[in-house]
Amino acid sequence: MVTLLIILGFVFTVVLAFRGVILANMLQYQLGVKKGALEVYYIVQVEAFTIGDSIFNLDNDNKLELYRSCINNIRHMYFSIFVVVILIFIHELT
């Protein structure tokens, strides 16, 4: 049972990672940033755990909503990684 949860958690994490890159690509396109999607993804990933404002010019509601979607996706991905690691520890203890 725990093994199944680990596999499902891993698949969920990979899906969230791909979704994050796709969202970052959309954000990069809407902002007109010259950097690539992965660079934008890493910048958003760093900003996901800070309280300050974004370095991007988020003057539009659509851009702000897409940015918040990227932030939430990254936070969910890190939470799922945490859950998978906990499940691995539980599996190793039993």
N, C-alpha and C positions, 0 to 999 in steps of 0.2 A: 504494500500500500504506500509506504513512504517512497519507494523507488518510483512508483507511478507519479506521485506528487513532485518528485525531483525532476523527472522528465518533462512533465507539464509546465513546471516553473521555468525550466531551461528554455523550452519552446516559447513560452510567453515572453521571456526576457529577450530572446532573439527577435521576436516579432516587434516588440517595443523599440529595440535598437534600430531596426529597419524603418519603422514608422518615424522615429526621431530624425533620421537622416532625410527622409522624404519631406517632413515638415520643415527642416532646416533649409532644404533646397527650395521649397516654396517661399520661405521667408527671405532667403537670399535673392530670389527672383523679384519679389515685391519691393524689397528695399533697394535693389539695384546695386548691391555690394559687388565689388570686383573680386573679392576672395571667393574661394570655392565653397561648396556646401558643407564639407567636413570642417573647414575652419570656422564657419558660422555656427555649426553644431557644437564645436568645442567652446566657442565663446559663450553660447547660450548655456552650455553645460556648466561653465564656471559661474555664470550669473544665476543659475538655478538655486544656488545655496547662499546667495548674498542678499542683503536687504536693500542695497542701493539701487539707483535707477539704471536702466539699460544704456549701453553705449550707442545703441542704434537710434535713429530718428524715427520714433513711432508716433507720427503725427496723425495717423489714420486709425479708425476703430478696427478695420479689418487687419491691419498690421499688428495692432496691439493684441487682438484676439488670437491671431496666429502665433505670436510670440508667447502668450500665456499658455497656449496649447503645447508648444514646444517645452516650456518649463514644466508643465504638469506631466508630460510624457516622460521627461527625464527623471522626475521625482518618483513616478510609478516604477520606472525601470530599476532605479536603485533600491526601492523597497522590495521588488520582486527578487533582486539579487540577494538581498539580506535574508529573505524568507527561504530561498533555495539553500543558502549556506547553513542556516539553522536546521533545515531538513536534513542536510548531509550530516551535520553533527549528530542529530537524533538517530539517523540511520546507522552511523558508526558506533553509537553507544548501545544499540540494541542488538 
